Amino acid sequence: MTDGFKILIGYDGSESADAAIDDLLRAGLPEKGVEALVVSVAEVWLPPLDEDGDEHRHFATPALKRRFEENLEILENAKASAAEAARRVEGHFPDWSVLSEGTYGSPAWELLAFANKFECDLIAVGAKGVSAVERVLLGSVSQKIVTEANCPVRVSRGKVIVEDSPVRLVVGYDGTEGSREAVRTIAYRDWPENTEVKVVIVEDSMFVRSSLEFDVDEIKSVGNELVENLSKIPLNAELTILEGNPKTQLVNVSAEWDADCIFIGATRYNDILTKYLLGSVSTAVVSRAHCSVEVVRPAGYDSKKH
């Protein structure tokens, strides 16, 4: 990969993974100058090569050899699945440079390793569903990537799109650098005409309390400035100020408005404990939302590339 915009697409062959690819059409990404890598991870274990690097491994029992051969076949299927998904991406974005890769191991860790290796600007993965049980189970892969990634992560959900319907975006703003970066990310993207943006400030946010001190006039002033800047792009932007818990309010307003995606900022963390604590708002919104969610980190989106 070169110095263009780089996107890593995690693909597992599921409907949600297909939805993640289709969802990129409404993500405001450039039509050209993008390098995409589609990665499928086989959840199997393969023994290392012999000491001399020989591909012909020796097994203690025939059963172990059969299991190894079965796992090799699963890996080959993952490679074929990634290649097919790459062709699907190329169909949507014919001017992108698209590669595919199949590997094995833990899906979350392997995707994170690829993202770090290629210094990706965005990771796109699918979410399983929106039922109560599925939301809880979402965390196994998608939530771990959201928590551990060093770049923005887009967790996509399928949506029935009415032809010619405008793209609708919700962006949560709480005065933190992460939320400012979320607004900047929207501003950097290439959106179709008539794209609508709802800037949402939830007054009960701890960060809003500390940074804006709950001064209503100050909140409106900051929000109106954001809306004004987005309107110059031009985007059809508006401000919504709500009271309550941002975890639920962002999800509720996006559902009521039938939004395509929620953009929300996350603070960049440098240690395991604070990464684990990230889940207070960002991961809660990811797990509860009925639409796609893009979690943006400060400095994760390099404006010099656009």
Buried (B, 14 or more C-beta within 10 A) or exposed (E): BEEBBBBBBBBBBEEBBBBBBBBBEBBBBBEEBBBBBBBBBBEBEBEEEEEEEEEEEEEEEEEEEEBBEEBBEBBEBBBBBBBBBBEBBBEBBEEBBBBBBBBBBBBBBBBBBBBBEBEBBBBBBBBBBBEEEEBEBBBEBBBBBBBBBBBBBBBBBBBEEEEEEBBBBBBBBBBBBBBBBBBBBBBBBEBEEEBBBBBBBBBEBEBBEEBBEEEEEBBEEBBBEBBEBBEEBEBBBBBBBBEEBBBBBBBBBBBEBEBBBBBBBBBBBEEEEEBEEBBEBBBBBBBBBBBBBBBBBBEBBBEEBB
